[in-house]
């Protein structure tokens, strides 16, 4: 039988650094697809999912420059593809976060359906239904979500049947590129969702209800965003 043997009597002291939150870093990496200037992301956790997501951006043609283990600069001006292939998506389900920004910004994308997950099924139906309500034409073809919005996404009222963090994040980024107002009801309220909202606001997107279950976003009609400062990922609340 395995066990831990602890010897007490020694006062604990010292300090540790809290890593950046992976669940906040991932949507912020996806957010860079909405921008038109170079973006520097700081306090990134040094974990495989972050590296995988940056590999996805590189495959799309983005210029990704690693400054150190916790800082990376992204520029999307050389983006030449809007297809997130199975080879990348199967490694990380959070890759679905590129669906909203790619469709909203460029009007078309192909994103592989996520592969298996030890935690259990996390369907993307809520993402798809919400984007369809915003005017997207979506079909499943050869294991890919093929989404088109020829005339851009339209603001809509989205009422999620159940709370979804990645669904809320995806629609927030899509709504930032849409025409008119999008209201997201039963929105997730986690700190990573709040940070994404704050970054969108700091980039010039009119947004209200941050931190609540009802968020209103006024889109920019596909206009690329420009954030004036570097983005520092919030600390990991679990760590």
TAQUI-V728332 format. One record per residue. RES is the residue in three letters. SS is DSSP state (a for helix, b for strand, c for the rest). PHI is phi in whole degrees, 0 to 359 (NA if undefined). D_FIRST is the distance of its C-alpha to the first C-alpha in Angstrom with 1 decimal. Layout:
RES:SS:PHI:D_FIRST, RES:SS:PHI:D_FIRST
This chain:
UNK:c:NA:0.0, UNK:c:285:3.8, UNK:c:205:6.5, UNK:c:252:10.3, UNK:c:256:12.4, UNK:c:247:16.0, UNK:c:249:19.1, UNK:c:274:22.0, UNK:c:88:25.7, UNK:c:241:26.8, UNK:c:292:29.0, UNK:c:279:28.1, UNK:c:202:31.1, UNK:c:119:32.4, UNK:c:214:32.8, UNK:c:229:31.4, UNK:c:268:33.3, UNK:c:272:32.4, UNK:c:291:32.7, UNK:b:293:35.2, UNK:c:281:34.2, UNK:a:301:33.6, UNK:a:289:34.8, UNK:a:264:38.0, UNK:a:297:38.6, UNK:a:298:38.6, UNK:a:294:41.5, UNK:a:290:43.3, UNK:a:295:43.2, UNK:a:297:44.7, UNK:a:302:47.2, UNK:a:301:48.7, UNK:a:293:50.2, UNK:a:267:52.6, UNK:b:262:53.9, UNK:c:241:57.0, UNK:c:238:56.2, UNK:c:296:53.5, UNK:b:239:50.4, UNK:b:252:48.0, UNK:b:259:44.5, UNK:b:245:42.7, UNK:c:60:39.2, UNK:c:285:37.7, UNK:c:288:33.9, UNK:c:272:33.1, UNK:c:231:31.1, UNK:a:298:31.7, UNK:a:301:33.3, UNK:a:294:36.0, UNK:a:298:36.9, UNK:a:296:37.0, UNK:a:293:39.4, UNK:a:295:41.6, UNK:a:298:41.7, UNK:a:297:43.0, UNK:a:299:45.7, UNK:a:297:46.7, UNK:a:296:47.0, UNK:c:281:49.4, UNK:c:105:51.5, UNK:c:290:50.6, UNK:b:267:50.7, UNK:b:246:47.3, UNK:b:240:47.2, UNK:b:279:44.0, UNK:b:270:45.0, UNK:b:205:41.6, UNK:c:298:37.9, UNK:c:235:38.7, UNK:b:221:42.3, UNK:b:219:44.1, UNK:b:253:47.7, UNK:b:234:48.8, UNK:b:225:52.3, UNK:c:258:52.9, UNK:c:299:56.6, UNK:c:263:56.1, UNK:c:305:54.1, UNK:c:230:55.4, UNK:c:209:53.1, UNK:c:237:51.7, UNK:b:245:49.3, UNK:b:266:45.6, UNK:c:282:44.4, UNK:a:299:41.5, UNK:a:304:40.1, UNK:a:269:39.4, UNK:a:297:38.8, UNK:c:297:36.1, UNK:c:278:34.0, UNK:c:203:34.4, UNK:a:296:35.4, UNK:a:295:37.0, UNK:a:301:39.8, UNK:a:299:41.5, UNK:a:293:42.5, UNK:a:277:45.4, UNK:a:299:47.0, UNK:a:296:48.7, UNK:a:294:50.0, UNK:a:295:51.2, UNK:a:294:53.0, UNK:a:294:54.5, UNK:a:278:55.7, UNK:a:246:56.8, UNK:c:82:57.5, UNK:b:200:55.5, UNK:b:198:52.0, UNK:b:230:49.7, UNK:b:233:46.0, UNK:b:299:43.6, UNK:c:294:41.6, UNK:c:299:37.9, UNK:c:276:35.4, UNK:c:288:32.1, UNK:c:209:29.5, UNK:c:296:25.9, UNK:c:288:26.6, UNK:c:131:29.2, UNK:c:290:33.0, UNK:c:226:35.1, UNK:c:295:38.7, UNK:c:258:41.5, UNK:a:304:44.1, UNK:a:296:44.6, UNK:a:298:45.5, UNK:a:296:47.9, UNK:a:298:49.7, UNK:a:295:50.2, UNK:a:293:51.7, UNK:a:296:53.9, UNK:a:294:55.2, UNK:c:271:56.2, UNK:c:101:58.3, UNK:c:283:56.1, UNK:b:260:56.5, UNK:b:230:53.2, UNK:b:222:52.3, UNK:b:259:49.3, UNK:b:219:50.4, UNK:c:60:48.4, UNK:c:83:45.1, UNK:b:243:46.7, UNK:b:275:47.8, UNK:b:256:51.4, UNK:b:240:52.9, UNK:b:223:56.5, UNK:c:222:58.5, UNK:c:303:62.0, UNK:c:255:63.6, UNK:c:85:60.5, UNK:c:283:58.2, UNK:b:249:59.8, UNK:c:301:58.5, UNK:c:205:57.2, UNK:b:262:55.4, UNK:b:249:51.8, UNK:b:243:50.0, UNK:c:295:46.4, UNK:c:295:45.2, UNK:c:216:41.8, UNK:c:291:40.6, UNK:c:223:39.7, UNK:a:291:39.0, UNK:a:293:39.9, UNK:a:296:42.7, UNK:a:299:44.2, UNK:a:295:43.9, UNK:a:300:45.5, UNK:a:287:48.4, UNK:a:302:48.9, UNK:a:288:49.6, UNK:a:294:51.7, UNK:a:296:53.7, UNK:a:297:54.4, UNK:a:259:56.3, UNK:c:280:58.0, UNK:b:264:61.5, UNK:c:85:61.8, UNK:b:266:59.3, UNK:b:245:55.9, UNK:b:250:54.2, UNK:b:256:50.5, UNK:b:254:49.5, UNK:c:58:46.0, UNK:c:286:45.0, UNK:c:292:41.5, UNK:c:240:41.5, UNK:c:299:38.5, UNK:a:304:39.2, UNK:a:292:39.2, UNK:a:291:42.0, UNK:a:299:43.8, UNK:a:297:43.8, UNK:a:299:45.1, UNK:a:301:47.9, UNK:a:294:48.8, UNK:a:293:49.0, UNK:a:299:51.2, UNK:a:297:53.4, UNK:a:293:53.7, UNK:c:268:54.8, UNK:c:102:57.7, UNK:c:279:56.4, UNK:b:282:57.7, UNK:b:216:54.7, UNK:b:225:54.2, UNK:c:85:51.5, UNK:c:300:48.9, UNK:c:89:45.7, UNK:c:252:47.0, UNK:c:270:46.5, UNK:b:229:50.1, UNK:b:241:51.0, UNK:b:247:54.4, UNK:b:232:55.1, UNK:b:257:58.5, UNK:c:286:58.4, UNK:c:257:60.2, UNK:c:59:61.4, UNK:c:85:59.5, UNK:c:288:60.5, UNK:c:300:58.0, UNK:b:265:56.5, UNK:c:226:56.7, UNK:c:263:54.3, UNK:c:283:55.8, UNK:c:229:52.7, UNK:c:294:49.4, UNK:b:256:46.5, UNK:b:254:43.6, UNK:c:295:40.4, UNK:c:293:39.0, UNK:b:295:35.7, UNK:c:287:32.5, UNK:c:289:32.1, UNK:c:286:28.3, UNK:c:297:27.7
